[in-house]
Amino acid sequence: MELDIFEMWHKMNPIVKSAIVVLTIQGLWGITVTVDRLLMLFMSKRRSKTFAQEVSEPMERGDAIAAMGIAEGAAKRSHLARFIYEGIKTFEENLALGMGRDRAAEFTKRNLERTGENLSMSLNKGLAVLATTGSTAPFVGLLGTVFGILGAFKVIGQDGGGGLSTIGPLIGEALYVTGYGLMVAIPSVMLFNWLSGKIQKYEAGLANAGSELVDQLEAGAIGGGVTGDVEPPSAEQIAAMPAE
C-alpha cells in the first residue's frame, strides 16, 4: 500500500487529526527542552571553568573578600560562582555577628544546601515535559487509533458491507497514529533519562565544591575578614546569639 501522507490527512476524522497534532506538539516541545538543557549545561560548565581560573589566585592566598567579589560578578552566569558567593557571604556575615568558625561553617553548610535545592529546581526545569510525553504519547496515539478504527466500521455501516479492500486502508491509517505515538514517546523517555543523569552528575559536582568550600572555611584556609557591606553586630544581636 502506497503511503500518501497528504491524502491520508485529508481523509482522517477530526479526532484522529487532533491526536496527531497533540503528538507533534509534544515532540517539538520535548526537542526544545532537550536543546535548552544541553545549552544550559554547556554554557554553565564553560563559565564555571572560566570562573575557577579567575578565583583560584585569591582562594589560594585565603582572600575570601576578593574571591567573593569575583564570584558576585559571575553568580548570574555560573552555578559554581553562585555557590562560592553564597558560601563565603554567609560565612563572613556570621563571623561579623561574633560566631566562631565552627558555628559559622554550620550555618554556611545549611545555606548551601538550600541554595542547592533552588539550583536543582532550575536545572531540572522542563524535564517534566519529557517525562509527561514519554508516559502519555503512546496513549494519545492509541486514542487516535481507536477513533480511526471506529471510523472504519462507520464506513462499513454506511456502505452495507465491504472487505479488506475497503476497510484495510482505513485501519492501516489508524494504526499509523499508534506508531507515531511510540515514535514520540520512546525518544522522550531516553532523553529524559539521559538528561537526568547529566544534571545529577552536575549537581553532585556543585555539592562537592560546596562541601570543600565549607571545609576550607572551617579550617581557616579561607576567610576571616568581614565583608564591607556587613554592619557590626548590635548589643541586642550579641545578646540574642546562642552560646557556643
PAGUTOR-666687 format. One record per residue: residue in one letter; x, y, z of N, C-alpha, C, O in turn. Coordinates in steps of 0.05 Angstrom, whole numbers, plus 5000, padded with zeros to 4 digits. Example, Ala and Ser with C-alpha at 12.3 -4.5 7.8 and 13.67 -1.06 7.14 Angstrom:
! residues 2
A526448865156524649105156526449345156528549345169 S525749555142527349795143525850015157526850235161 
! end
This chain:
! residues 244
M501749765000500050005000501850255000503550285017 E501450424980502950664978502050874999499650915003 L503950995012503251185034503251465023505351565014 D500951595023500651865015499752025040497452025047 I501652165052501052295077498952515074497152535091 F499152665053497252885050494352785045492452895055 E494152575029491552455024490452325049488052355055 M492252195064491452075090490352285109488352245122 W491852505111491052725129488352835121486652905138 H487852855095485352975085482952795093480752895097 K483452535093481252345098480752285128478652185135 M482652355145482452295173480152445186479552675178 N478952325207476852465221478152665241480552635247 P476652865250477853075266479252975292481253095300 I478152765305479352675330482152555325483952605340 V482352405303484952285296486952515290489352495297 K486052715275487752935269488653085294490953165297 S486853105313487453235339489653085354491453205365 A489452815353491552655366494252695354496252715368 I494352715327496852755313497953035320500453065323 V496253235321497153505328498353505356500453625361 V496953375375497953365403500653235404502453325417 L500953005390503452865390505753035378507953025387 T505053175356507053345344507953575363510353635364 I506053695377506753905396508553785418510453915426 Q507753555428509353425449512253375440514153415454 G512453265415515153205405516853455401519153455409 L515653675390517153915386517854045413520054155416 W516054035432516654145459518853995472520654115485 G518853725469521053565480523753635468525753645482 I523753675442526253755429527254025439529654055444 T525354205442526054475453527354455480529354585486 V526054295498527154265525529954135525531754225539 T530253935508532853795506535053995498537153995510 V534554145477536554335467537154545488539454625492 D535054645501535354855522537054755545538854895554 R536554505555538054405578540954345570542754385586 L541354245545544054185537545754445534548054455542 L544454655523545854915521546455025549548555145553 M544454995567544955095594547254955607548955095619 L547454695605549654545617552354625605554254655619 F552354645578554854705564555854985572558155015578 M554055185572554855455579555655485608557555625614 S554155355626554755375654557555245660559055355676 K558055015648560654885652562955065642565055085654 R562455185619564455355607564955595624567255675629 R562855725634563155965651564355885678565956045689 S563555655689564755565714567755515712569255575730 K568555415689571455365685572955635684575055655695 T571755825670572956095669573056215697575056335705 F570856195712570756305739572856165757574156305773 A573155905755575055765772577855865767579455875786 Q578555925742581156035736581556315748583756375758 E579456475747579656745758579856745788581256915800 V578456565802578256575831580456405844580756415869 S581956255829583956075841586056235857586856145878 E586956465846589156605859588356725886589756685906 P586056865888585256955915584456735934584856755958 M583456515924582856285941585356165952585356075975 E587456145936589956025945591256195967592556075986 R590956455966592156625987590256676010590856816029 G587856556008585956576030584456836032583356906053 D584356986010582957246009580057196003579257195979 A578357166023575557106019574057336007572257295990 I574757586014573357816004573757855974571857905959 A576257815965576857835937575457615921574357665900 A575557375933574157145919571157195918569957135897 M569957305939567157355938566457575918564357555905 G568157775915567757985895567657875867565957945850 I569557695861569557565835567157385831565857385809 A566457245852564057065850561557215847559757125832 E561257445860558857605857558357695829556157705819 G560557775815560257865787559557645768558357695747 A560257395775559657165757557356995766556656795754 A556057075789553956895801551556865783550256645784 K550857065767548557045749549056865725547156775712 R551556815719552256655695553256375701553156205684 S554256345726555556085733554355975759554256125779 H553455725759552355605783554655575804554155605828 L557055505795559255475814559855745828560355755852 A559855965812560356225824558156295844558756415865 R555756225839553556285858554056125884553656235906 F554855875882555455715905557655845922557455875946 I559855925909562156045923561256305936561956365959 Y559756465921558956725932557156695957557556815977 E555156515954553256475977554756366001554256436024 G556656175996558156056018559856256033559656276058 I561456406018563256596032561656826045562256906067 K559656916031557957146042556657056069556757206088 T555556816069554256726094556256696116555756766139 F558556586109560656536129561656806141561856826166 E562256996124563257246133561257406150561857536169 E558657386141556557526156556257406184555957556204 N556457146187556257016213558657076230558457106255 L561057086218563357176234563057456244563957526266 A561857626227561457906235559557936258559658126273 L557857736262556057736285557257616310555957596331 G559757546308561157446331561257146334562157046355 M560356996314560356706316563156596312564856726300 G563656366323566156226318566156096291564056086278 R568456006282568655886255566955636252565555606232 D566855466273565355226270562355276267561055166249 R561355466283558455526281557855676255555755626242 A559655856247559255996221559255806198557755836179 A561055606199561255406178558755236177557855156155 E557555176200555055016201552755176188551255056173 F552555436193550555596180551055616150549155616134 T553555626143554255636114553455376100552355386078 K553955156113553154896102550154886097549254786076 R548554976116545654966113544755146091542955076075 N545955386089545255566068545955456040544355486021 L548155316038548955196012547054966005546554925981 E546054826025544054616019541554736008540354625989 R540654956019538255096008538755205980537055195963 T541155315976541955415950541955185930541155225907 G542954955938543054725920540254635912539854555889 E538354645931535654565925534454755904533054665886 N534955015907533855205888535155175861533755185840 L537755115860539155075835538154815822537954805797 S537454615838536454365826533854405812533454295790 M532154565824529554635811530054775784528654725764 S531954955784532655105759533854925738533154935715 L535654745747536954565728535054365715535354295692 N533154275731531254075721528754195708526854055701 K528754455704526454585692525954475664527754465647 G523554395659522754295633522953995630521753885611 L524353855648524653565645521953425649521553205639 A520153555663517453435667516053405640514353225637 V516653575621515453555594516253295581514553155570 L518853225583519752975571518552735586517652535573 A518352755612517152525627514252495620513252275617 T512752715619509952705612509552605584507752445579 T511152695565510952605537511452305535510052155522 G513552215549514151925548512051745559511651525550 S510551845579508451685592505651715578504051525580 T505251935565502551975553502351945523500251885512 A504651985509504551975480503451705469501951705450 P504251475480503051225470500051215473498651105455 F498951325494496151315498494651515480492451465471 V495951745475494751925456494651795428492651825414 G496851665420496851525395494751305394493451265374 L494451155416492450935417489651055415487950935403 L489251285428486551405426485951475398483651435388 G487851585383487451655355486851405339485151405321 T488251185345487750935331484950825336483650725317 V484050835361481350745367479250895351477450765340 F479451155351477451305336477751265306475851285291 G480251215297480551155269479250895261478050875239 I479450685278478150435272475150455274473750335258 L474250615293471350665295470350795269468150735260 G471950975258471251095233471050895210469350915192 A472950695211472850495190470350325192469150265172 F469450255216467050105220464550275212462550165203 K464750535216462550705208462250705177459950705167 V464550695164464350675134463050415126461450415107 I463750195140462449935133459449955137457849855121 G458550075159455750105165454350275144452050215137 Q455650475134454350645115454150515087452150545073 D456250355080456250225054454749955054454149845033 G454149855078452749605080454449365075453449155069 G457049395077458849165073461549265066462249495070 G463249095055465949175047467948985059467648885081 G470048925044472148745053474548905061474549135067 L476848755060479348875067480149105049481449295057 S479249085024479949305005478649565013479549785006 T476449545028475049785037476049885063476750125066 I476249705083477049795110479949775116481049885135 G481449615099484249575104485849835105487349885124 P485550005085487050255085486250435109487950565120 L483650425117482750595139484050495165484850655182 I484050235169485250125194488250175194489450235215 G489450145171492350195169493050475176494950535190 E491450665166491850945173491550995203493051155215 A489550855215489150895243491550785260492350905280 L492650555250494950445265497450615262499250605280 Y497650775241499950955239500051145263502251235271 V497751215273497651405296498951285320500451415335 T498451025325499750895348502750885344504250935362 G503550825319506450825313507651105317509951125327 Y506251305310507151585313507451645343509351775352 G505551555359505651595388508151465400509451585417 L508751225391511151085401513751215392515651235407 M513651325368516051465357516551715374518851805376 V514551835385514852075401515651995430517352125442 A514351785440514751705468517551585474518851665493 I518451405457520951265462523351455464524851435483 P523751635444525951825448525652005472527652085484 S523152075479522752255502523652115527524952245544 V523051865531523951715555526951695555528151735576 M528151635533531051615532532451875537534451885552 L531452095526532552355531532252445560533952565571 F529952375571529452445600531452315618532652435635 N531852055613533851905630536652005626538152035645 W537352065601540052165595540552435607542652475620 L538652625603539052885614538952885645540453035658 S537252725657537152705686539852615697540752715717 G541052425684543652325692545752545691547452565709 K545852695669547852905666547353125686549353235697 I544853195691544253405711544953315739546053475755 Q544353065746545052965772548052965776549053025798 K549552895756552452895757553453185762555353225777 Y552253365748552953655750552353755778553953895790 E550053685789549253765816551153645837551853775856 A552053395832553953265851556553425851557753455872 G557453515828559853675827559653935842561454015856 L557254065840556854315855556754265885557954415900 A555454045892555353975921558053915932558653995955 N559753785917562553725926564153985929565654015948 A563754165910565154425912564254575936565854705950 G561554565942560554705966561654585991562454726010 S561854315993562954186016565854246020566754296043 E567354255998570254316000570554606010572354666026 L568854786001569055066010568455086040569955226054 V566454946049565754956078568154846094568854956115 D569354636085571654516099573954726101575254746122 Q574454866079576655056079576055296097577755406110 L573455376097572655606114572955526143573855686160 E572055286149572155186177574955156187575555206210 A576755066169579555026177581155276178583355276188 G580055496167581555746168583255796144584755996143 A583055626123584655666099583655896083585156016068 I581055966086579856186072578156336092576956216110 G577956596089576056756104577156846131579456786139 G575457006144576257116170575957406171575857526192 G575757536147575157826146572257876147570657686147 V571458126147568658206148568058346122569558526114 T565858276109565158406084564558696089563658776111 G565058856069564659146072561759226076561359436088 D559859076067557059156070555659026094553259046096 V557258906111556058776135556558966159558759036165 E554459046172554659226195555559076220554958836222 P557059206238557959066263555458986278553459126277 P555658776294553358686309552558876331554358996344 S549958916335549059086356549058936383549458686383 A548659086404548558956431546258756433546458546445 E543958826420541658636420542258386405541558166414 Q543758406383544358166367546357986383546057746382 I548258116396550157956411548757816434549357586440 A546957946447545557836470543757606461543257416476 A542657626437540757426427542157176416540856976412 M544757196411546156966399546356736419546956776442 P545856486409546156256427549056216435550956286420 A549356106458552056046468553355836451552055656441 E556055856449557555656433557455386447558655186437 
! end
